[in-house]
Amino acid sequence: LLGSSLISLRGQLPLWMISVYDSGWILVIAGTLRFFPLAYFALAAHLRTIPTSQWRAARLASPARSVLRIYLPLALPGLVLGAVTVALFQSQELAATLLVSPPGYELLILRIYNLLHYDPERDLLAALSLFHVVSVLAVLVLLVACRPRYRA
């Protein structure tokens, strides 16, 4: 549904924006739109773990200083978690990628899909699949190892 919507939207855009459809940015836009709720929920869950005393203390500073020096550093782990969540889910998403990927761009999941259906080259398929699984596991291990620990 998202891929079809992005394709139909292309006809209504100004000419200078159509170049986005011929680049890899359309895949970034599709992934962000599709998995934005997951990033939002990750950020919201992180923000609920921050003690309210820290939010109250941020109100004492000037608005510009409080955003850059207090709010953003407090929210940064949740923003990173949301971005990693979107990236992990996008790396395994096939439907919108098949519809909106521009010519010449082939993501890893699309290459695995094509090898599964059209090519008897099983050694390359196994290597790409193993690379995909290892990269996802590496990101998850890194995420767990770097998570912040708050004390109330």
Solvent accessible surface area in square Angstrom, and as a share of the most:
residue,aa,sasa,rsa
1,L,186,0.93
2,L,44,0.22
3,G,1,0.01
4,S,61,0.39
5,S,55,0.35
6,L,10,0.05
7,I,86,0.44
8,S,73,0.47
9,L,81,0.40
10,R,92,0.34
11,G,73,0.70
12,Q,145,0.64
13,L,39,0.20
14,P,63,0.40
15,L,155,0.77
16,W,189,0.66
17,M,66,0.29
18,I,39,0.20
19,S,73,0.47
20,V,47,0.27
21,Y,23,0.09
22,D,85,0.44
23,S,29,0.19
24,G,19,0.18
25,W,163,0.57
26,I,2,0.01
27,L,11,0.05
28,V,80,0.46
29,I,66,0.34
30,A,2,0.02
31,G,1,0.01
32,T,63,0.37
33,L,97,0.48
34,R,110,0.40
35,F,21,0.09
36,F,119,0.50
37,P,68,0.43
38,L,65,0.32
39,A,19,0.14
40,Y,118,0.45
41,F,128,0.53
42,A,15,0.11
43,L,40,0.20
44,A,21,0.16
45,A,45,0.35
46,H,18,0.08
47,L,57,0.28
48,R,185,0.67
49,T,82,0.48
50,I,7,0.03
51,P,36,0.23
52,T,86,0.50
53,S,65,0.42
54,Q,70,0.31
55,W,56,0.20
56,R,139,0.51
57,A,56,0.43
58,A,1,0.01
59,R,171,0.62
60,L,160,0.80
61,A,34,0.26
62,S,61,0.39
63,P,111,0.70
64,A,71,0.55
65,R,137,0.50
66,S,6,0.04
67,V,76,0.44
68,L,123,0.61
69,R,165,0.60
70,I,49,0.25
71,Y,69,0.26
72,L,83,0.41
73,P,68,0.43
74,L,25,0.12
75,A,15,0.12
76,L,91,0.45
77,P,38,0.24
78,G,0,0.00
79,L,76,0.38
80,V,72,0.41
81,L,62,0.31
82,G,3,0.03
83,A,62,0.48
84,V,31,0.18
85,T,27,0.16
86,V,22,0.13
87,A,59,0.46
88,L,26,0.13
89,F,99,0.41
90,Q,28,0.13
91,S,40,0.26
92,Q,94,0.42
93,E,11,0.05
94,L,47,0.23
95,A,64,0.49
96,A,6,0.05
97,T,1,0.01
98,L,80,0.40
99,L,91,0.45
100,V,13,0.07
101,S,29,0.19
102,P,6,0.04
103,P,126,0.79
104,G,87,0.83
105,Y,99,0.38
106,E,85,0.38
107,L,63,0.31
108,L,48,0.24
109,I,30,0.15
110,L,15,0.07
111,R,83,0.30
112,I,18,0.09
113,Y,61,0.23
114,N,43,0.22
115,L,1,0.01
116,L,94,0.47
117,H,111,0.49
118,Y,165,0.63
119,D,46,0.24
120,P,111,0.70
121,E,84,0.38
122,R,137,0.50
123,D,124,0.64
124,L,57,0.28
125,L,18,0.09
126,A,62,0.48
127,A,57,0.44
128,L,34,0.17
129,S,40,0.26
130,L,116,0.58
131,F,127,0.53
132,H,21,0.10
133,V,79,0.46
134,V,82,0.47
135,S,41,0.26
136,V,21,0.12
137,L,100,0.50
138,A,58,0.45
139,V,54,0.31
140,L,72,0.36
141,V,102,0.59
142,L,112,0.56
143,L,44,0.22
144,V,88,0.50
145,A,67,0.52
146,C,94,0.56
147,R,125,0.46
148,P,59,0.37
149,R,171,0.63
150,Y,81,0.31
151,R,223,0.81
152,A,141,1.09
